[in-house]
Amino acid sequence: MALSAPVEREHLHTRKFDFRGYRRSDGLWDIEGHMTDAKTYSFPNEWRGGIARGEPIHDMWIRLTLDDDFVVRDIEVVTAAGPFRTCPAITPNFAVVKGERVAPGWHRRIRQLLGGVKGCTHQLEMLGALATVAFQTIYPAMSGRGDASAKERRPPHLDTCHALATDGEVVKRFWPRYYTGK
């Protein structure tokens, strides 16, 4: 089901996200994100001289390298394009997430480490979304390969949304061991 028909309007801005999860040959996992923002019109920009219609205002990349326990082993952050000369200078700050675990509380923790002037709003948003991609990539792959520890652990996605409430029908059917309802 799509959205209802909108009123007449003018398209001004497009933000695109592309997130992907990879199993590496060394046993680790790469979770990558790419984000672009573009306008449907050209406009002047002091740093870049001007930004043409469709040219990215923001063009940003993040690669998180995780282990089987969702611990960040490495991170690479790139600002290929930004609206200000200083935008790329903040990317080294993202190294503070090395050693952090992608787990409940991830969003709160990365805001503590990188919120406000300590980071970049757009890259912080991407870093939050990469957590979901990590779970979608790693947890099913570990379960599917017969990883006993993954099967013994409480699935990390339980209680993360209405459908996956531990007192709900989905958990009762697929993860009865963790069902808390009547």
QUIHUUR-V247988 format. One record per residue. N is the residue number from 1. SS is DSSP state (H for helix, E for strand, C for the rest). Layout:
BEGIN
n->{N	N}
ss->{SS	SS}
END
This chain:
BEGIN
n->{1	2	3	4	5	6	7	8	9	10	11	12	13	14	15	16	17	18	19	20	21	22	23	24	25	26	27	28	29	30	31	32	33	34	35	36	37	38	39	40	41	42	43	44	45	46	47	48	49	50	51	52	53	54	55	56	57	58	59	60	61	62	63	64	65	66	67	68	69	70	71	72	73	74	75	76	77	78	79	80	81	82	83	84	85	86	87	88	89	90	91	92	93	94	95	96	97	98	99	100	101	102	103	104	105	106	107	108	109	110	111	112	113	114	115	116	117	118	119	120	121	122	123	124	125	126	127	128	129	130	131	132	133	134	135	136	137	138	139	140	141	142	143	144	145	146	147	148	149	150	151	152	153	154	155	156	157	158	159	160	161	162	163	164	165	166	167	168	169	170	171	172	173	174	175	176	177	178	179	180	181	182}
ss->{C	C	C	C	C	C	C	C	C	C	C	C	E	E	E	E	E	E	E	E	E	E	E	C	C	C	C	C	E	E	E	E	E	E	E	E	E	E	E	C	C	C	E	C	C	C	C	C	C	C	E	C	C	C	C	E	E	E	E	E	E	E	E	E	E	E	C	C	C	C	E	E	E	E	E	E	E	E	E	E	E	C	C	C	C	C	H	H	H	H	H	H	H	H	H	H	H	C	C	C	E	C	C	C	C	H	H	H	H	H	H	H	H	H	C	H	H	H	C	C	H	H	H	H	H	H	H	H	H	H	H	H	H	H	H	H	H	H	H	H	H	H	H	H	C	C	C	H	H	H	H	H	C	C	C	C	C	C	C	C	C	H	H	H	C	C	C	C	H	H	H	H	H	H	C	H	H	H	C	C	C	C}
END
